Amino acid sequence: MDFKKIAKIIACIAALCALAAAVYFAVKKLTEKKEPEYFDDNDFFECDNDLEIIEVKEEAPAEEPKEEKKPAPKKKAASKKAE
């Protein structure tokens, strides 16, 4: 056997091992049990959780003033100058 043939065989074996490892990790990741990750709000910001409740009375929406239509200004008749 010459060196090129041995190198090709080793490369094929390495490629098959890499392919098997990729399939293994893909199947493992897809079938992994999904567990929800819980966060504590106090880890992100400081808060003493003493909230002040302010009650607001509902206000009626303000009525917009109605615009009155003004009559269009009449055009003045053009006066003709006598020559």
SULVENCOR-V537680 format. One record per residue. N is the residue number from 1. RES is the residue in one small letter. SS is DSSP state (h for helix, s for strand, l for the rest). PSI is psi in radians with two decimals (* if undefined). D_LAST is the distance of its C-alpha to the last C-alpha in Angstrom with 1 decimal. Layout:
n:N res:RES ss:SS psi:PSI d_last:D_LAST
n:N res:RES ss:SS psi:PSI d_last:D_LAST
//
This chain:
n:1 res:m ss:l psi:2.43 d_last:121.7
n:2 res:d ss:l psi:2.97 d_last:119.2
n:3 res:f ss:h psi:-0.67 d_last:117.0
n:4 res:k ss:h psi:-0.70 d_last:113.7
n:5 res:k ss:h psi:-0.71 d_last:115.2
n:6 res:i ss:h psi:-0.71 d_last:116.5
n:7 res:a ss:h psi:-0.69 d_last:113.0
n:8 res:k ss:h psi:-0.71 d_last:111.3
n:9 res:i ss:h psi:-0.76 d_last:113.8
n:10 res:i ss:h psi:-0.69 d_last:113.3
n:11 res:a ss:h psi:-0.70 d_last:109.5
n:12 res:c ss:h psi:-0.75 d_last:109.7
n:13 res:i ss:h psi:-0.75 d_last:112.0
n:14 res:a ss:h psi:-0.70 d_last:109.6
n:15 res:a ss:h psi:-0.71 d_last:106.6
n:16 res:l ss:h psi:-0.67 d_last:108.4
n:17 res:c ss:h psi:-0.73 d_last:109.4
n:18 res:a ss:h psi:-0.71 d_last:105.8
n:19 res:l ss:h psi:-0.73 d_last:104.6
n:20 res:a ss:h psi:-0.71 d_last:107.3
n:21 res:a ss:h psi:-0.70 d_last:106.3
n:22 res:a ss:h psi:-0.76 d_last:102.6
n:23 res:v ss:h psi:-0.73 d_last:103.5
n:24 res:y ss:h psi:-0.86 d_last:105.9
n:25 res:f ss:h psi:-0.61 d_last:103.3
n:26 res:a ss:h psi:-0.79 d_last:100.6
n:27 res:v ss:h psi:-0.71 d_last:102.9
n:28 res:k ss:h psi:-0.73 d_last:104.1
n:29 res:k ss:h psi:-0.68 d_last:100.5
n:30 res:l ss:h psi:-0.56 d_last:99.4
n:31 res:t ss:l psi:0.08 d_last:102.5
n:32 res:e ss:l psi:2.44 d_last:102.6
n:33 res:k ss:l psi:2.20 d_last:102.7
n:34 res:k ss:l psi:2.11 d_last:99.4
n:35 res:e ss:l psi:2.31 d_last:100.0
n:36 res:p ss:l psi:2.54 d_last:97.2
n:37 res:e ss:l psi:2.12 d_last:96.7
n:38 res:y ss:l psi:2.46 d_last:96.5
n:39 res:f ss:l psi:2.54 d_last:94.9
n:40 res:d ss:l psi:2.18 d_last:95.5
n:41 res:d ss:h psi:-0.52 d_last:92.3
n:42 res:n ss:h psi:-0.23 d_last:93.9
n:43 res:d ss:h psi:-0.42 d_last:94.3
n:44 res:f ss:l psi:-0.58 d_last:90.5
n:45 res:f ss:l psi:2.68 d_last:89.4
n:46 res:e ss:l psi:2.25 d_last:91.1
n:47 res:c ss:l psi:2.31 d_last:90.8
n:48 res:d ss:l psi:0.04 d_last:93.1
n:49 res:n ss:l psi:0.38 d_last:91.8
n:50 res:d ss:l psi:1.68 d_last:91.3
n:51 res:l ss:l psi:2.45 d_last:87.9
n:52 res:e ss:l psi:2.20 d_last:86.2
n:53 res:i ss:l psi:2.18 d_last:84.7
n:54 res:i ss:l psi:2.17 d_last:81.7
n:55 res:e ss:l psi:2.33 d_last:80.6
n:56 res:v ss:l psi:2.29 d_last:76.9
n:57 res:k ss:l psi:2.49 d_last:75.7
n:58 res:e ss:l psi:2.24 d_last:73.2
n:59 res:e ss:l psi:2.49 d_last:69.8
n:60 res:a ss:l psi:2.49 d_last:67.4
n:61 res:p ss:l psi:2.40 d_last:64.3
n:62 res:a ss:l psi:2.35 d_last:61.4
n:63 res:e ss:l psi:2.36 d_last:58.8
n:64 res:e ss:l psi:2.41 d_last:55.3
n:65 res:p ss:l psi:2.41 d_last:52.7
n:66 res:k ss:l psi:2.36 d_last:50.6
n:67 res:e ss:l psi:2.30 d_last:46.9
n:68 res:e ss:l psi:2.43 d_last:44.7
n:69 res:k ss:l psi:2.19 d_last:41.7
n:70 res:k ss:l psi:2.46 d_last:38.6
n:71 res:p ss:l psi:2.52 d_last:35.8
n:72 res:a ss:l psi:2.43 d_last:33.0
n:73 res:p ss:l psi:2.41 d_last:29.9
n:74 res:k ss:l psi:2.49 d_last:27.3
n:75 res:k ss:l psi:2.41 d_last:24.0
n:76 res:k ss:l psi:2.47 d_last:21.1
n:77 res:a ss:l psi:2.33 d_last:18.4
n:78 res:a ss:l psi:2.23 d_last:15.3
n:79 res:s ss:l psi:2.44 d_last:12.5
n:80 res:k ss:l psi:2.30 d_last:9.1
n:81 res:k ss:l psi:2.43 d_last:6.2
n:82 res:a ss:l psi:2.32 d_last:3.7
n:83 res:e ss:l psi:* d_last:0.0
//
